[in-house]
Amino acid sequence: MSFKTFFFSAIVSLGFVTTQAQTAIPEGFAKGSITLPNNTVINGYIKNNIKKSAAVVFMDEAGTKKTYEGNAINGVSINGDNYTCISGDFFKIICAGKLNFLQKASNAAGTTTYNGSEPVLIAGTEGKPGDYFSYTNNHLKILNKKSMESFISNELNGCSAAVEKAKAIDGDIARLKEAVDIYNSSSN
């Protein structure tokens, strides 16, 4: 094999390996996107640190990494799971529409972030990761056994099928998704 042929083969092989490396998902990351405060969506790879630190690590196609905290973005999508950010916390979107049904995924309360060089303490939201919430008209309400009756009579009011479904779930808050889906698909 001549030197030219060997050199050309090596260059072609190197180009193929580089192309393969850019399309492979980096270890510890998943395909996803981030919605910035100006509603710009950026696509790339995301390392999910939501539960651990109320943040995600974003990596673009060039391999540049940047950490985004929940107070700095509107939301994130990771492998088809969508999250919205409210007061620094991430909430998994269970269903969305006229009424949003969310599950808290992080606890940012007491976390310090920086506005330039000035430290800012994040207040976070009530509840703990795993708790369910309703979110409508920029108002976040925790859902638990105490607030269930109020939620059914106030939030689902006007949609008898949703009210009926919510009363039939027998206190299983996770199953409120069924009632919220009915409410969101109704014409009221």
ABEGO torsion letter per residue (X at the ends): XBAAAAAAAAAAAAAAAAAAAAABBBBGBBBBBBBBAAGBBBBEBBBBAAAAAGBBBBBBAAGBBBBBBAAABABBBBGGBBBBBBGGBBBBBABBEABBBBBBABBABGBBBBBEABBBBBAEBBEBBGBBBBBBGGBBBBBBAAAAAAAAAAAABGBAAAAAAAAAAGGBAAAAAAAAAAAAABAX
